[in-house]
Amino acid sequence: MVNPLTPPVLREQVYWHFGDLTLNRQTREERLDRRDRLSGLRWMWACDGEVPENAIPAGRSGSRRFYIGRAHYEGSVTPGRIDTKRKVCSIPWGGDEHMRNVYEVLCTPGQFLSVAADNTETLLLASSAGMSEEGEPLFIGRVQHKGELVYGKVQRSHGVCYIAYEGKELGFKNYELFVANVPSRLDDHYWLKNDGDKIPNQATVGGGTVHKPLYIGRAKYRGSLTPGSVDPTIWRCNIAWGSDEHQKMQYEYLCNCKRGRFVKSQGNHVPIGAIRGGYSEYGDPLFIGRVKVKNDYIVGKVQPSHSVCYIPYRGKEVAHKKYEVLVRTD
């Protein structure tokens, strides 16, 4: 359970196009989450080469150990492999290999099935594991290359599996495709839009003052989807953005977070299993954090690229280098 209270330079919003559809970030996140639920895949956030105990291995090379992961890059969520020695998730994109130090780790077991250029029926069984910058589903694939299994992304419209290798993105028509072994997951946390002066039954308390609890919420602002504190006495979600505190009438509650707890962190460190709460106006992932101010616990946003947790406090956006992050403990 979440421990609610321990002792007392703006840029235009970016859109991606898929066919005749225009997808904003919120729509993309909802679509990705829905695909994860349908495929049964469970991902956990981590950084700097760290992985949870139930991470899915992706081979080894000498002292280097690899795990299946995915990372956000240029509007895409791209599968690749985590290199614990280099402390990055390596992904193929745009002809090159890209290293991301903040990533998601696959924690769902499965099997790999062969796909060839003249036999693509296996694609119908594939577990969706990401999304291209244009909104197309991406899948986990692997190929034999130079004596080792290398993991990457499968893009149906391209008919190949791409891997990141020695700085380049390489494509292969014959590969193996990942299919999850477990059914769809329906017990995970979710976000629910506010409905007037009514708190959802499974809304998550993340902080509070001596007079009231504060629920974990998030709201859109200037191209971002920003985590913050829902104050039930004024029915507003208070978020920190652009040096100021903003009170939003339209927001979402974090619900059904039964396996969440806050852990200590600082700087740009993303603890294993951190729960993402939204994204910045630049597309950077934002996580749910909180800070103790006197006797109050205020919920805000952790922005790893800034190495701080921002909280909305007395009309201002206040940065803290030491904070707590909400993580999933399973």
N, C-alpha and C positions, 0 to 999 in steps of 0.2 A: 504494500500500500504506500501511497505517497505520504511522507511525513510532513503534514501541512505546516505545523508550527513546532519547532524545537523550543526548548524553554524560552517561560515567558522571556559638394559641387554637383547639384542635381542633374540627372541625365534623363532623357526621354524614355518612356516605358518601351520595352522591347517586345515585339510580337514575332511569333514563328508561323509560317504558312505551311499548310498541308493540304494540297489540292486547292479547293475553293474555300477551305476553312481557315479562319484566323484564330490562333490559340494564344491567349495571354497566359501568364505564368500560373495563375490560379487554376485555370482549366487544365494546363499541362500537369500540375501536381496532382490534381484530383484524378486525372486519367491514369497517371503512373501508379498511384496508390490503388486504384481499382484493379488494374492489371496485376499488381503484386498480390492482391487478395485472391483473385481468381486463379492465379497460377500456384498459389500456396507458398510463394517465396517469402522468406523473412530476412531482412537486412538489418545490420547494426552499424551505427556510425562509430568511427574510430579515426586515429591519425598517427602519423610518425612511426609507421611500422607495427603498431599494436594491433592485435586481433583477439577476439573472445575465444574461450575454450572450445566452443562448438563451431568455430570457423571451418569452412570446407577447404581441405588442402588442394593445392594445384601443383604438386610436385616439388622438386628441389634440384639444385645444381651446386654440388660441393657443399659449402657451408650456408648457401642461400636457400631459404625456404619461401615457398610461394603459396598464396591463398587466393580464392576467387573473390573478386571485389568489383566495384563499379565506382565511377567518379563523375562529377558534374563538370562539363567543359563546353563553353560556347553554346549554351542552350541545350546541349545534349546530356543524357545520363547514360554513360558508356561503360559496358562491361570490360574488364581487363583482369590483370593479376596483381596482387599485392606482394611486394618484395620486402621482406622484413629486414634485410640487410641494408638496402638503400632507403628504407623507411618511406616508401611511396607506393601508390597504386599506379601502375603503368597502363595507359590506355592508347588504342589506335584511333587517330582522328585526323582527317584532312591530309593524309599522306605522311604524317609524322607520328612519332611516339611522344606522348605527353606524360609528365610525372606530376601526380597530385598528392599532396601530403595529408589532405583531408578526404576521406572516402567512406564507402559503405562496404561491409563485409558480409558475404553470403553465409547464412547459418542454417540452411535447409539442405538436407541430403538429397541425392538424386543419382541418376545414371547418365552415361553418355552413349548415344546411338549414332551409328554411321550415316552420313549423308554424302551422296555423290551427285555429280552433274546430271546423270541420267536416272537418278532415283531420289526424288525430293519429298517422298511421302512422309518421312520422319518429321519434316517441318510442321506438320499438322499437330504433332504431339509436343512441340517445343514449349517451354515455360518462358513467358515474356519476362525479360530481366532489365529492360532499360528503354530509352526512347531517343530517337535521333533529334537533331535540332529542328526537323520539319514535322515531328510528331509521330514518325513511324516506329513501331515496336522493334526493339533490338533483343537479341538472344545470346546466350552464352555458348561459345564454341571453342574447340581446341584442335590443334593440328600438330603433326610430327614435323619438327623443323630442326635440322642440324643435331639430330640425336636426342632431342628432348620434346616433351609435350608443352606447347605454349598456348595459353588461354587468351581469348579475345572476344570479339563481337561478331554476331551473324546478322546481316541485314538482307532480308528476303529480296528486296527490289534490286539488290546488286548481285545476288546469287553466289556470294562468297562469304568466307569467314576471314575477318581481318584480325591480324595480331600486331602487337607492337614489339619490334625487335631491333636492337642496336640502333635506335634513333629513328627508325622508319616504320611506316604502316605497310604491311604486306598482305596481299589477298590470296586465298586458296579456295579452289572450287570443290575439293574433296576435304571433308572435315568430320568431326564428331560434334553432336549437339546435345546440350544438357536438358534433361527432363526430370522434374522434381518427383520425389517418391511420395510426398504427403498430399492430402486433400487441401482444399481452400481453407485459409485461416479466417475466422470470423470473430475471434476473441480479442483482437488488438484494439488499441485506442483509436479514436476518431474525433473529428471536429464537427460541431453542430452550431448552426447559425442561431443567434439570439432571437427569441420570440417574445418581444415585449418585456414586461416585468415578471419574467418567469425563469427560474434557474433549472436547467435540466437535472433529472435525478442523478445522473452519473457524472455531473460536472466535477472537475478536479480542483480541490483547494491547493494552492501553491504557496500561499503566504498569508499575511494578515497584520493587523495592528491590534492594540489592546482592546479596541472597540468592535472590530469586525473582521471576518475572513476576507481574503482576496482570492478570487478564482483565476486560473490560468486561461488567458484568452489571446486572441490575435485579431488584427484588423488591417485592412488595406490602407496604404497612404503613399502617395507620390510614386507609384510603381513598385512599392514594397508590400510584403505581407509580414507584419511585424508583431512578434509576441509581446504581451504585456499583462497588466493586472486588470481584472474585471472587478469593479467596486459595486457591490449589490445595493448600496445605499443611494447611488445616483444612476445606476444602470448604464454605465459607460465603461469602455475598455480604455485604460490609460496606457499609451505607448510612448516610447522615446524615439525621437527622430529629429535630425537637423538641429541639435542643441536645445530643443524644446520638448515639453510634455504636450501630448495631444490627446484629447478626449473624443473617442469615436462612438457614435450611436449605433453603427452597424458593425458587428463583430462576431466571432465564433468562440465557443467554449471548447476546451479540451475535455473529452469525456472518456470514460471507461479505462482510465489509466491505472489499472489495478496492480501492475507490476512495476510501477515507477517509484523512484526515490531520488532525492537530491544528494549529490556528492560534491566534495570540495574540488575546485579547480582554480586555475589562474592563467593569465596570459592567453596564448593561442592554443592551449591544449584542449582537445576534444576527447573526453573520456569515452571508453568503449560503451556503446549502447546509448549514447546521447540522443535525445529525442529532438528531431528538427521541428521547429515551430513555424518556419516560413522562409523568406528570402529577402535580400536587400534589393534596392532599386537597380543594382548592377547584377543581380542574379546570384550573389553569394549566399550560401546556406546560413540561416540564423537558427540558433538553438535557444532553448528555454532556460533562463538562468534566474537567480534571485540573489539579493544582497541583504544583509542585516544592517539596518540603520537605526541606531539606538535600540529600541525594543521591537521594532517593526521588521517584517520580512517583505520586501518589495520585489515582485516578479518583473523581469525585463527580458532583454534580448542579449544573447551572447554572439558576438560577431568575431570569429577567429581571425579574419583578415585585419582586424583592428586590435586584437589581443586584449579585449576588455569585455565586460558585461555592462550594457547601458540600462539604466532604470529611469522610469519617469518619477520625478520627485520634486514636489513644490514648484511645479511649472517649468522645470528644466529637465534636460537630458543629462544625467550624471554618469560618468564612466568610473568603473571600478576594475582594478587589475586582479583582485581576488574576489571569488564569488562561488556560488554553487550551481551545478548543472543538473537538470532532470535527466535521468537515464532509465532505460528499461533493463530490468534485472534478470530476465529469463535468458 
